[in-house]
């Protein structure tokens, strides 16, 4: 068990099968690092605080819980996450600042109790969700990808600005393509437009929309 007032500062490889707890600040302040967590990481502030320009790989089969952000990627950092455990936050679960990027593969559960399960800033983000994400996914700037086949977002997926690609699964997805969607797809084999609600009736040329009944597609001009 590792119990610290303000967590740990680390680079290299961190393997945790016990407990890492911070009672005031971030649990793990990371430079270039590989984190393998099968135990618990608990923080008053950020669970994993990835420093500017750092590259971090996270494999989580345990639990990560935060009263603020579970994983925060600062300017210019790159974070790759494979989650089959539980990652929970009272604030935004995954968040980036300018130029940072997160590539997330989720087969577990990701939960924000109050706001977004994922917020991307201006970096290129990729979210592959085969599990459960509670809270909206907001990809924001740049050309992002959401792949939701086999998963569910309890909330909506927002592409916002950039040329984004959003792909839903077999459940009733809420996909908001933003201003410049490249493609928005639901499950193949279903009629295009079944249960479809268009917020803007002037979709961009070449847009493909194949959705399951109950899917919601929102386009902005």
N, C-alpha and C positions, 0 to 999 in steps of 0.2 A: 504494500500500500504506500503510495506516495501522496502525502498531504502537504500542500504548500500554501502560504498566505497569498502569493501572487503567481503560482504555477511555476513552469520551467521554461528556460530558454534553451533551444537545442538546434543542432544540425546533425546530419548523419541519419542513422537508423534508430527509431524508437519502437520497441516492441512492448506492448502493455497488455498483460493478462490480469492485472489487479485493478487499482484505482488511482487515477490522477485527479486531484481536486484542487481548485482554487477558490478561496473564500472571498476574494475581492477583485482580482484582475482576470486575465486570460489564463486558461489552464496550460496551453502550449503556445509559446511564441517561437515561430519556426523560421529558420533560414532554409537552405536547401536540405530537404529531409524526406525520408520514407517513414511513414507511420503505419504500424500494424496494430490495430486495437481489437482485442477480443474481450477486454474488460470494460471498465467504465471511465469516461472522461467527463468531469462535471465542472462548470465554471459559472461564476457570478457575471463575468463579462463575456469574452469570446471563448469558445471551446478550443478552436485552432485559429491562431492569429498568424497568417502567412505574411511575412515581411515583403516590402517592395522588391520586385525583381527576382524573387526566389522561385524555385521549382519544387513542388511538394507532391508526393504520391501518398494517398491515403487509402488503406484497406480497412474497412470497418465491419466486423461481425458481432461487435458488442453494442454498447450504447454510448452516445455522446449527447450531453444535455447542457443547455446554457440558458441563463436568464436574459441574454441579449442575442447574439448571433452565434450559431454553432460553428460555422466555418466562414472566416472573412479573408478574402484575397485582396491584398493591397496593390497599389499601382504597379502594373507591368509584371505581376507574378502569374505563374501558371500552376493550376492545381488539378490533378487527376484523382477522381474519387470512385472507388468501387464499394458500394454499400449493400450489404445483405443483412445488416442489423437494424438498429433504431437510432435515428438522429433527430433530436427534438430541440426546439428553441421557443422562448417566449416572444422573441422578436423575429427578424428574418432568419430563416434557417441557413441558407447559403447566400452570401452577398459578395460582390466585387466592387472595387473602385476603378478609376480610369485606367484603361488598357490591360487590366487583369482579365484572365480567362479561366473558366472552369469547365472541365469535361467530366460529366457525372453519369455514372451507370448505377441505377438503383433497382435492386430486386427486393429490398426490404421496405421499411417505412421511414418517411421523412415528414416531420410535422412542425408547423408553426401554429402556436395556440392563439395568436393575435393578428398575424399579417401574412407576409409572403413566404412560401416555402423556398423560392429561388428568386434572386434578383441579380441580373447581369447589367453591367455598366456599358462601356464602349468596346470591350474585348469581344472576341468571337467565342460564344458559348455553345456547348453541345450537351443536351440532356437526353439520355436514353432511360426511359422509365418503364420497367416491367414490374414495379411494385406499387406502393401507395404513396402519394404525395398529398398532404393535407395543407391547403393554402395555395394561393395563386402562384403561377410561374410567370415571371415577367423578364423577358430576354433583353429588352431595351435595344441599345445601339448595335450596329454591325450586322453581319450576315450569319444569323444563328440557326440552330437546328433543335427541334424538339421531336423525338421519336417515342410515341406512346403505345406502340403495339404490345399488348400483354399487361399494360399498367393502367392506372387510374389517377387522375388529379381531382381531388375534391376542392373545386374552385375552377378557375379558368386559366388557359395558357395564352399569354399576350406576346406577340412578336414585336410590336411597336416599330421603331424605325429600323432601316436596313432591309436587305433582301433575305427574308427569313423563310424557312421551310418548316411547317408544322404538320405532323402526322399523328392522327388519333388512332385509337384501337377499336375494339369491338364494343366498348361501353359508350355511354352518352357523353361525349366530350364537348367542352366549350372552347373553341379555338378562335382567337382574335388575331387576324393577320397583320394589323397595323397598316401603315401607309404603303409599304412596298413588299407585299408577300410574293415569293416566287411560286410556292405551291402549298396548298392546304389539302390534306387527304384524310379521309376516314378509312374504315375497313373496306378492302376491295370486295367486290361482289355484291355490293348494295347499290340501290338506285341513287344516282346523283340527285341531291336536293331533297330527299325524303326527310321530313322534319327540319328542313333548313330554314333559318331565319337570317335574312340579309339586312344588316343595319344600313349599309350603303348599297343602293341598287345599281351602282356603276362600277362593277368589279374590273380590275385591270385586265387587259387583253392577255389571253393565254392561261388565265388562272384555272387550275383544275380543282374541283371540289367533289369528292366522293365520300359521303358521310352516312353513318348509321342513323336510324330513326332516333330522334332525341338530341342529336348533335346540334350545336349552335355555332354558326360561322358569322363573325363580325368583321366587316371591312370598313376602313376609313379612307376618305378621299384626301 
